[in-house]
Structure formats: structure tokens, C-alpha cells
Amino acid sequence: MTFAFAELRRWPDLETQELQAWDAADALMLDEAAPLIEGTPVVVVGDAYGALTLGALAAGASGVRVHQDPLLGELALAANGRSAGSIESPYRSMALEPELFTGAALVLLRLPRSLDELEETARMIAAHASPEVVVIAGGRLKHMTVTMNEVLSRHFARLDVSHARQKSRLLIAREPIVAPPVAPRHHWHEDIGLAVVATGGVFAGASLDLGTRSLVEVLDQLPPYRRAIDLGCGTGILAALLAKRDPTARVLASDQSAAAAASARLTMAANGLEVEVVRDDGLSLEEDGSADLILLNPPFHTGAAVHSGLAPKLFADAARVLRPGGELWTVWNSHLGYRAQLERLVGPTRQIARGPKFTVTASTRA
């Protein structure tokens, strides 16, 4: 390979040195793809910080179509692309849709943690890529399962498994088997009176995860609000319930995940609700002092790694966007002990509920 991985940087810096912008699976994928890349349009799915996209371009790809579910991944790729000034061929960021794969001859796929996401992606590749497509799917051994082989084998007649190298392995799929598209999952939750719709890559699918349920159980204690935000909305359950609770309020659902934003829009449509849904890095698009209420079930993982630097950024964003006296209602795993950070970054914080696993707090913007 001609691309220097050492040039890559994460974006933004998340106050830890535990994460890097590439790993051995990226290197193994590009080594395997090297004989196929030059002069070939390449599709990349799941590139964390740009190693696969920029590596393929440096190896002579005639162009790259790329899908990254996290918005931070797109920002990282753009920043790393600017840093690697010798990369002249273009890439195009796209949604996970048929056009991404139309006519593709080579797909580089970082294996997702979600089998539903892998199923959705594999089905789409098989239906829309070239009949001669080669899919090089890679990951770290500790995150790979035999079920991933089974998923790919449902959509490709030939599946080869590479030898392991530096605790990484490849699944190489050929001979696509075209299957009809499958609609996003749709589940009616009788207990909350809400239909939830989920695409393949969204956290918790169409179910109601325990953290969200902890917030749902205290919604009757919320203060009045004219404008409310569901920050890190996932499928949009909290935003939908806020809109149902007060139809006169303006409600925003925000998430950096493309799959989450798409799912939230489908959830609102399924329930006939007028809720604005945006894909945003935190609340970067929102004006200071523009919200009365923010609900947050903060993530504490980056990929497979536990990472404590994510929640404080969201707390600070919420503090900026809340009006004085506005409230941030947060649910968090009790062992994480976020209360001191909430006090420091937002304002006076009181406990609303506490169970064996989760704590719900309300922080008032000073």
C-alpha cells in the first residue's frame, strides 16, 4: 500500500489515546483488495475514520462511494482527506441505499456489530451490485461470530474465510443471490401507545431499551415545555412521546447516526406526528438558549470500546442550548457516576429515579 496510515487522525479528539484511526483489519482488507483496486470504482461501508477510503484511492481506485453511519466518521474522513493532500481522486459520501451499490465491482465492508445491519447491507449489495462483485468484509476476531458467515451465505453463493492476521480476519463473498427487499421492522408497543420503526443499523431495533424505558416511566413528572429536544434520539421514541404529550410544543429529534435519523423519521410517519428529525454532531446546529427541555440517554461506547468522553460533550451541548431555567433530563448507567459532571457542566442536579441499573436525573441550566 502507498497510503501511510500514520497520517490518519481521529476527529474530533475524544480526550483518550485508547482509540486509533485505523487497525489491523483495515490493513488486511486493503492488502487483500490491492490486486483488484487499480482503475476500479470501489464502495466502502463502515469506514471509521477514512483508512479504507483513502487507502483505496491511494492504491488507484477510480473513485469511491462511501457510507459511514456516524456523522463523526464523515467528519473524520473529510479532515483526513484534507491532510492527505496527495489524494486527488474523489470520493462521494452516500446514504445506505441501492444507489450506493449500483454496478459495484468491489465492496470493502467493515463488519458491523449488528447482524440486522449486516443482513440489510448484504441484501442490498447482492441486489444492486455487479454480478461479478467481490465483497471483502473484515473485522477484529473478538467482534466476529460464525453467524456473520451465515448471514453472508444467505446472499452470496461463495464465501471464503481468510487466515487470521494480527487478530483480524476477512470474509470474502462472491456470486450474489438476489433476494427481495425487506421492510424496516415495525413494532406496536401497547404499553406506551406507540409504533416504533427501525432500520437494520439502529441501536435496540424496534424494541424499547431499558435506559429509554427508565425515562419513559418518569415523563409524567416533566416540567412544561414549548420546545423540547430528544438528543441521541435513536428510533425517536422519546421525541414521539414528547410530541404526543404536548401537541402544541415544537419537538426536535437529533442523532449523529444515519440509521437512527432514518428510523426516527419512519417512527414519526407511522404515528402521524410532526417532529423535526436531524442528523447532527450533538447539537451543533441549534442556537444558544433555544430549548426548554432536553432528554438524553447518552451513549458510552465508540464502536466496541467503552469510552467515557462521549457524554460530557453532549452535556455541554445541552447546557448551551437550554434557556436559563431549562432542564436536561438524563438517564445513565448508575456505575458511571455522571452527577458531578452534570452539576459542573449544566447546573444543579437532582435525582428523579434510581433502579438497580439506571439513574434518572434532572439538571437545571443556571
N, C-alpha and C positions, 0 to 999 in steps of 0.2 A: 504494500500500500504506500502511496505517496503522501497521504494526509497525516500530519503529526497530531496524534491525539492529545499530546501535552498542551497544545494550543487551546483546547476547549475549556470553557469555564461554565460553571453553573450560573443561572440567572433567575432571580437575584441571589446574592449570597445569603444563606439562611442561618448564619451565625454558628456553623458547625463545619468541621473538617471531615466528618464521617462519610459524607456523600461526595462522589466524583462525577464528572460529566460523561464518563464512558466506563465500560467494564469489559471483561474478557469475552463476554458473549457478543458484544458489538464487534470486537476484533475478529472473532471466529467467523461471524456472519460475513464480514467483508472479505475475509480470506477465501471463504467458500464461493462467494459471488464473483470474485475477481475475474475469472475467465469469461464470465457472461456479461459483465457490465459495459465494457467499452462500446460506445455508439448505441447503447440500448436505453430507451426510456425506462425508468425504474420507479416503482411505487414503494414508499416506505410507510409503515404503520407502527406507531408506538415508540418513535424515536424520542428518548428522554430529553436530551439537550442538544442534539444535532449531529452526533457522531456518525450515524448511518447515512443521513442525508448528505452531509458534507464529504464524508468518505467516499460515497458513490460518485459524487460529482468530481472529486479529485481523481478518481480512477477512470474517468472518461465517459460517464453516463451522459447521454444527450439531453437529459432533462429529468427532473424528479418531481413526482406528485407525492405529497406527504400529508398524512393525517396524524395529529397529536391531540389526544383528548384534553389534556390540561392546557389551559391558556399559557401557563408559565413555560411549558415546553416550546410553544411557538415563540415566546419572547426570547428564550434561550437560544433557539436556532437562529433567529434574526441577529442577535448580538454576536454569536459565534461566527455567523456568516460574514458579518462586517469585519470581524477581527481577522478572518482568513481571507485576506484581500486577493489572494491568487485564485480564488474560486470564481470563475467567470460564468459558467453555465447557470441557468436559472433553476429555481425550484418553485413549486406552487403549493401553498397550503390549502387543503380542501376538507370538506366535511366527509364523514364516513357515509358515503352514498355511492350508487352504481357508477357515476361518472369518474370517481376516483380510480376505479379498476378497469374501465373500458379499454379493451385491447391490450392490457398489460402483459408483457412477456416475462417480467421478473418482479417479484414482490419480496421485500425484506420486512419481516414481521417479528417484532419483539413479542414474545408470548405474554398475553395478559394474565393477570391472576384470576380473572373471572372466566369460567368456562362458557357462560352465556355470551360474553363478549367475543370469545374465540369462535363460538358457533356462528354468531352473526357475521363476523368478518370472513370466516372460511366460506360460508354460504354465498356471500356477496362476491368474493373472488371467483369462485367456481362458476357463478352465473354470468359474470361480465368480463373477466379477463380473457386473454387469448387461449385457445385450446392447448397451446404449447407452453402455457405459463409454468414457471418454476417458482415455487414458494419456499423461501429459506426462512424458517421460523426458529428463533433462538432464544435461549434463556439460561439462567443460572440453575444448576442441578437442584438446589434446595427449594426452588419455586416451581419445578416441573413435576407433573404427575403422569401416570400411564393413561389417565382419562383424556389428557390432551391428544395423545396418539389416536384414541378412539374418535374424538371429535373430528380431527383432520381426516381420518379414514372414511368418515361418512361423506366427505365432499371431494375426496381425491382417491383415485383407484390405486395410486402408487405412493407409498410413504417409506422413505429411508431414514434411518436414525444414525447419526454420526457417532464416532468415538468421542468421549469426553475429553476436553482440554481446559485446564485451569478452572475446573469446577463448572464448566459450561458445556452445553450440548446443542445440536441442531436437529430439527425435524424438517426433512426436505420433501415437499409434496409436489406431485405431478399428476397429469391426466385428470382434469376436473370432472366431477359428476354434478351436473346441473340439477338443482332442486328448486321448487317454487319458493318464493319469499315467505317469511313468517311474520305475522303482525307483531308489534310490540306487546308485551304482556300487559294484561288488563285485569285488575282485581277490585272487586267491590268490597269495601270494609264497612260492614253493617254497624259496627260499634261507633264509628265516627261519621257515618253517613257520607262517605267519600269514595269515588272511583279513583284509583291510582294506576297510572300507566307508566311502564318502564321499558326503555330500550336495553340492549344487551349489556352495555358497559356501565350502567349506573349502580352505585352502591345500594345494597339491600334489595335490589329489584323492586317489585311492586309491593313488597311487604312493608310493615311498619316496624322499623328497628327500635330497639329498646331505648336508646337515647332520645329519639324523637317522641316515642310514647311518653317518656317522662315529662317532656314539655307539654304534650297534648293534655296530660292529666291535670295541668295547672292553668290551662288557658282561661278558665273562668275567673282567675284572680288577676288577669291583666288589667292595667290601667287603660283609660280611654285613649284612642289614637286616631289622628286624622291621616297620617302617613306612616305605614309600617313596612319593615323590610325583613324578609326571610333570607339571612346571609348564609351561604353554603346550603342552598335550598334542596339539593338532591332532586327527587321527583316532585317537589313542590307541595308536599303535604301541609306543612305549617302555613305557607303562603295561602293555600286554598282555604284552610280553616280560618285564617285571619279575615279573608275576604267574605266568607260565609257569616262570620261572627258580626261583622260590621260592613254591610254592602255599600255604605256611603264613604268608607275610607279608601284611600289610594294605597295599593299594596304592590310591592316590588319583590320579585324572587330573583336572587343572584347566585351564580355559581361559576367557578372557573372551568368546570368540566363541560365539554361539548355534549356528552351523553346526558348529563344531568339537565342542562338547559333544554335540550330537545325533549326529554321526558317531562319536565315541568310544563312545557307548552302543551304537550299532549294531555297531561292531567287537567290543566285549566280548561281545555276544549271539551274534555269528557264530562266536566261538571258544569259547563256553561258559565264560567267565571271570567271576569275582566281583571286579569292580573298581568302586569308587565313582567316579562322574563328577560334577563340579560345574562350574557357570559362576560364576566368581569374578573379582574385580579383583585380580590377583596371588594372594596367599594370605591375603586379609583375613579369611576365615572360619576359619583354622587357629590353634590355640593355640601359644603360645611353646614351644619345645623339644619339639615333639611328633613329629619325624621323624628317622630315622637317615640317610636318603639322599634327595636331590632331584636329578633330572635336568632339564636346561634347555637348550633350543635357542632362545635369546631372539630375538624379532622386532627388526628395526631399521628398520621402516617404519611411518609413520602414513598410511594411505591410499597415495598415490603418493610421499610425501615421505620421504627418508631422515631418520631422527630418532634421535639418539644418547641421548635422555633416557629411553628405554623400559627398556633393560637394567639400569641401576643400580637402578631401583625394584624390579625382580624380584630382583636380587642381595641387596638389603637385606631384602626379604620372606623370602628363603630363609635368610638369616643368623638372622633372628628365630625362624623355625620349626624350624630344625635344633637338635638337642640338642648340648651341648658334645661335641666329637669327631666329630659327624656331618659328612657330606661333601656338597658341591654339585659335581656333575659337569656341566660346561658345554661346549657346542660353539659356536664363534663364527668368523665370517669373520676370517681371520688379520690382515687390514689394520686391523681395528677396535681391536686392542691393548687388550683388556679386562683383561689380567692385573693391572695396577696397581689397577684398581677392585675386582677380586675380592679382592686382598690387603687392601685398605683396608676393604671392606665386610663381607667374610666371614672371611678369615683366611689362613694360609699356603697358597700355591697352587703346585701342581706340574704340569708338562706331562705329559700321558698320551700324546698323539699329535699329530703335525703333518703336514699334507699341503700340496699347492700352494694350496688354497683355505681349508681349515678347520683350526682348532686345538681340541683337546680338553684341558681342564684339570680338576683336582680341587682343590677348596678345602676345607680343614678348619676347622670352626667352633671358634674359640678357646674 
